[in-house]
């Protein structure tokens, strides 16, 4: 009841104009959710960047990403150095910076200040990671994600559930994307989602997760290990069940080490992983792309682990080409 009251008063203050919402100086696209983690914001941010980079209108311009930088030890506005570490910028901003070399990635808790700094540095458009709850900023396009496997209409507010905001807030978005769907949904199933989410004029899209080929975490990674029959799964994400299911189609999962989301890997964790490696000397070690950023920062990683440690990149894909084209048009039209 206390959390509900605080949320209600905060939204009332913005809705009545007692607190101000401002549009940044440059076109902006916000990617967010109403739940705590696990809806696929980073793959969606990367998908948006691919759309912008592939556009004739935006591909040659200065594109930026702004994140809060969850879990970082630094303060204020900072541009992400690709040679830096997650403790300075956060794992997800660092992942994006290393993947998209032509994109400027920055972190700032104050999103309006961050947008102003990026505009001053020459950015033409900014993609805002996890900014739906940041009501002081009014983006050009607001995209909210909903997990297919944990729909908001079956969830509860914190602390009894994973909702950090009211499901009715979806009506304030321009676009709602249901993520982590099966590869195929019927028109009837998609229309049922619209009804259950109680959407009105919002555009509704559906995406699925596609896994890519394993990539070495360290340069000395030996790809021959990826042909092993067994694997050790190491993860520090909100939900590693889908990844385990995917890997089990190819590998026998010998051990699974699950750590908290955004977990910084220390000496004790490396010892735990090495104990599994010694017990299964022919197995490879698989992790997520987000975890790879933090494992690179870990100290004294033995060469025996560095050679067999791989991560699985993922990407978000729309269920149909028509849906993909509609989303692209919606995105580009919003920031013209």
N, C-alpha and C positions, 0 to 999 in steps of 0.2 A: 504493500500500500504506500509506503514511503517513497519507493522508487517510482511508482506510477504517478504520485503527486508531484515529485520533482520534475519528471518528464513533462507532465501536463502544464505546469507553470512555465517551464522553459519555452515550450512551443507557443503557449499563449503570448508570451512576451514578444516573440518574433512575429506572430500572426497579427497582433494588434499594433505592431510598429513601435513598441516601447524599446525594443532592441532592433538595430538596423542590419539589413542584409545588403551587401554591396556586390556589384558585378566587377570582376577584375578588369584591368586595362586591356587585356588580350582575350581572344576567344578561349573558352575553357570547357573541358569535358570531365564531369565528375563520375567516378566509379565507386559505388558503395554498397552497403547492405543494411539490414536492420537486425542482424544476428551477430553473435560473437564468433568471428573467424569461420574458415572452412567453406566459403561459398565460391571461391575461385576468382578473387579480385585480380591477382597477378596475371593469370593466363588471359583474362579479359583485357587488362591494360595492355598486354603485349599484342593481343589481337587488334586493338584500336591503333596501336603504333604501326602495325603492319599495313592497316588500311590507309593511314595517313602517309606513310612513306611510299606506298604504291600509287598514290593519287597524283595526277598531273598537276593539280592545283597546290598540293601541300608537300609533295615528295622532295622538292628542292628548298623548302623553307626551313626555318629553325624551329624544331619541335622539342618540347620539354616535358618532363614528368616531375610532378611535385608530390612528395609523400611526407608523412609525419616522421617516418623512420622509427617504427616501433622497436623498443628495446635498446636503442642506441644510448651511449653514454655522453655523447656530445650535446651541446645546446645551441639553440638559435638556427639561423639559416646557414646551410653549407651545401656547396656543390659536391657531388659524389665523385671521388677519385677512384678510377677503376682499379688502381693498385692498392686501394685502402682495404679496410677490414670492416666486418659487420658491426663491431662494437662502436665504430665511429658513425656509421650511416644506417645500420639496419640491414638485415639479410636480403629483403626483397628489393629495395632500391639498388643495392649493389649488384644483384642478379640482373636487373633490367639494364643497368649501365654497362655491364660486361657483354650483354647480348646485343644491344643496339648502340653501336659505336658513334653513330651520327646524331644521337639524341642526347640532349643535356638533361641530367637527372639531378635533382636537388631535394633536400629535406628541410622542413621547417614546420614547427607546430602551429605557427600563425600562418594559415594558408594565404590570407590576403597579402601579408608582407612578403611571403615567398613568391607569389605571382608578380608582385611589383618588382622584386629583385630580378626575376627572370625576364620580365618585359624590358627592364633597363639594360639587361645583357643581350637583348636582341631577339628574344623568343617571339614567335608569331602565334603559337598556340600551346596550351599547356593541358596535359592530362593529369587530373587530380586523383590520386589513389586514396581510397577510403575517406571521402570528404562529405558523404551524405549527411552525417550528423553535424557537420561544421556549418551551422546555419548563418553565420556572419557573412558567408560567401554565396553568391548567387551565380551558378555556372550557366554557360550557354546551353549545355545539354546535361541532364541529370540521368544517370543510368544506375538502376538498383538491381542487385542480383539476389536470387532466391534459389536455395539448394533443393533440387528435385527430391532428394532422399530425406530431407528434413524441412518440409514446407512450413511456412510461417503460420498457416491456419491450424496447424497441429502443435504449435509450440507455445511457450509461456514466457512472460517477462522474467528477467533476472530477479532473484537468484534461483528460482524454481525451474527455469528453462534457459534457453540460449538467446532469447530476444533482448536486445539492448534498446529497442525502440518499438513503438506501436506498429502493428501490421498495417493499420490505416494510413501510415505515412507513405506507403507505396503510391498512394493517389497523388502525392506531390512530385513524383518522378515523371520524367518525359518518356522513359523507356524502362521496361522491366524485362530482365533476362532470367529464365529458369535454366540453371546450370547443372552439369553432371547428369544429363538425361540419358536414357537408353538411346541407341543409334536410330530408333524409329519410334515415332508417336503418330497415332491417327489424328485426323482433324477433330474428331469428337473428343479425344483425350486432351488436346490442346485447348479446345473451347471450354472444357471442364475446369482447366487451370484458370482461365480468365474469370470464370464465374466464382470459383472458390477464393480467388485473390480479390474479388469484388472490384475489378478494374473498370474504369469508365473509358476515358479517351486515351489512355496510355498505350503505346505500342508494346506488343508482347512477342518476345523471341525465345527460342530454345536452342541450347548448345549442348554438346557432348564433349567428353575428354578423350583426346587421342594421345597415346604414348609414342614417343620417338625412340630411336635406337640409343642404347646406353652410351654415355660419354665418360671418359676418365676424369676423376676429380683432380688428379695430379698429372703433370706431363709424363711421368714415367709409368703411367698405367699401361698394363699389358693386356691388349684386347683379347688374347687367347683365353683369359679367364672368363670372358662372357659366354664361352661355349661350354662352361662347366654344367654339370647336371644339378648341382645344389647351389644355393645362395643363402647369405646371411643378410637379413633386411634390417637396416638402421634408419630410424626416422624420428624427427622431432617436429611433427605437424599436427594439426587439429584432428585429422582422421586419416589413418593409413590403411584402412580396410580395403578400399578400392585398389590401391597400389599392390597390396598383398594378393588380392584376387587375380590381378593382371599377371603378376610374376609367377603365380602358381600354375599358370597355363604352360609355362616354359621350364620352370625350375622347381625343384623340391626345396621348400623353405625350411632350412635346417634350424635356424634360430631367428627370432624377431626381437630386436631391442627397440622399444618404444620410449621416447623421451618427451617431455612437455614441448608445446609449441614454442618456436624461437629459442630452443635450448642451446646455450653456449657449451661446446664440448671441451671438457677439461681432462686432466691426466687420468682421473679415475674412469672416465667414460672410454678413453682410448684403451686403457687396460682391459675393460670389459669386452670391448670389440675384439681385441687381440686374443683374449681367452677363447672366444668363439672361433677365431681364425685357426688357432693352434689345434682346436678340437676337430676342425674340418679343413685340413690343409689344402684340399683341391677346390674348395668353394670360392666363388667370387663374393664380394660384398656390395650390395646395392643400397642406394640412398636416394633422396629427392634432390632436385636442383637447388631448392632453398637450403637444405642441409649442407649441400656441397660448399656453399659460401662460408658456412661456419666451420666446417671440417678443415677447410684450407687454412683457417686461422689457428687451429689447434696446434699446440707445441709438441715437439718430439713424437711425430707420427712415424712409426717404424717403416722402413722401406718395404717390408713384407706386406704391410697394409696398403701403402701408397700404390703398389703395383697392381692391386686387385680391387681397388675401391672405385666404383662407378656410380653415376647418377642417371636417372631416367627423366629427360626433358618431357614436358607435357604441353599440349596446346589445346585451346578451345576452338571448336568448329561448329558452325550452324548446321542444323539437321538437314536443310535443303539449300540448293543454290539460290532459289528465289528468296529465301529468308536472308541469306548472306548479302544478296544485292540490295534488298530493302534496307537492311541495317546500314550498309555502306552509304546509301543515298541519304538516310536520316542523319548519319554522323556528319557527312560533308556539308549538307544543307544547313545544319545548325551552326557551323563555324565559318560560313562564307564571309 
